[in-house]
Amino acid sequence: MIAKKVAEETLATIRNNKNIIAEEEGKKISDMEEFIKLVDQRKKDIEVLSDTYEK
């Protein structure tokens, strides 16, 4: 019974902590990081193509 109360209090503390990233927010951040990686790769691809075209 005590363990259940402690667990409930811990979960409540986590839910109320603004520094904890929620599942949905974490997915958005992860998706954004993947998008940034994709954009960076496309920039590199464009640079390579541009260099090839100039030669």
C-alpha positions in Angstrom: 0.0 0.0 0.0 2.8 2.4 0.9 4.6 1.5 -2.4 1.5 2.3 -4.4 1.2 5.7 -2.7 4.8 6.5 -3.4 4.4 5.5 -7.0 1.3 7.7 -7.4 3.2 10.6 -5.8 6.2 10.0 -8.1 4.0 9.9 -11.2 2.2 13.1 -10.1 5.6 14.8 -9.6 6.8 13.7 -13.1 3.6 14.9 -14.7 3.9 18.3 -13.1 7.6 18.8 -13.8 8.0 21.2 -16.8 11.5 19.8 -17.5 10.1 16.3 -18.3 9.4 15.7 -22.0 6.1 14.1 -22.6 5.7 11.3 -25.1 4.0 13.4 -27.8 6.5 16.3 -27.3 9.4 13.8 -27.5 8.1 12.4 -30.8 7.8 16.0 -32.2 11.4 16.7 -31.1 12.6 13.4 -32.6 10.7 14.1 -35.9 12.2 17.6 -36.0 15.7 16.2 -35.5 15.2 13.7 -38.3 13.9 16.5 -40.5 17.0 18.6 -39.8 19.3 15.7 -40.6 17.4 15.2 -43.9 17.7 18.9 -44.8 21.4 18.9 -43.9 22.0 15.8 -46.2 20.1 17.5 -49.0 22.3 20.6 -48.7 25.4 18.4 -48.9 23.9 16.7 -52.0 23.3 20.0 -53.6 26.8 21.2 -52.9 28.2 18.0 -54.5 26.0 18.4 -57.5 26.9 22.1 -57.8 30.6 21.3 -57.6 30.3 18.6 -60.2 28.3 20.9 -62.6 30.9 23.7 -62.3 33.7 21.3 -63.4 
